[in-house]
Amino acid sequence: MKARVHVMLKNGVLDPQGAAVKHALGAMGFEGVNGVRQGKVIELELADGTTEAQIGEMCEKLLANTVIESYTIETV
């Protein structure tokens, strides 16, 4: 079984990497980019029977800093 965890900074948390990407895109001539938020995707290969609750626990304990990040779980 595979799962993808999408981790993003929560709204209101400054995103310096996103700002740098936005600036770089503008410098390269790409106009109309009004904002960029950068996150990460973690792909997990799990044993059959692993529950979404267990994946959520992995996120809470290690994969996401829940003070400043939110996450979503996608089973593939």
N, C-alpha and C positions, 0 to 999 in steps of 0.2 A: 504494500500500500504506500502511496506517496501523498504527501501533504505539502502545500506551499503556505508559508506564513509571510504576510505582507506587513511590514513595520514602517510606520510613518510618524513623523513628529506631530504632536497634537497641535490643533489650531491655536495660535497665539504664542507658540514657542518659536523663537528666531531660528531661521534655517540659513546659516552662512554658506553652506555648500550650494543650496538652491540659488541663493543670491549670486554666487560666483558663476554658476552655470548660466543664469539669466544674463549677467553682464557679458560673459564670453559669447553667447549667442548673438547679442546685440553687436558686439565688436566684429563678428564674422558676417554681419549684414543681414541677419535674420530679424526682421522687424515684426512687431505685433505680439511678441512674447511678453505678456503682462505680469507673469509670475511663474516661479518654478519652486516646487517642493520636492526634495529628494528623499528617498527612503531606501529600504532594502528588501530583498526577497530571499527567504531561506527555504530551500527545498529539502524536505526530510524523507528518507526511505525508512518506513516503519514496518514492524511486524503486523500481520493481519490481526485484526481485533483491537488495535490501538484505538481508543476512543477520542473524540474531540475534546472531552474534558481533560484527558491526559495531555493532549497537545497544548491545550490552554494552560495547564500547569507548567509545562516546559517554557511557554512564553512568559508567564508571570515570574518564573524563577530565574531564567537565563536569557532568553532570546530577545526580550524587549525590556526597556527601562520604562515601566508603566507610569512613572512620575511625569515623564515628558513625551512618551511615545504611546501610540495606540497600535493595535494589530488586528488583522483579520486572518482567518484560517480558511484555506481552500483545499478540499480533498480532491485528488486527481485520480 
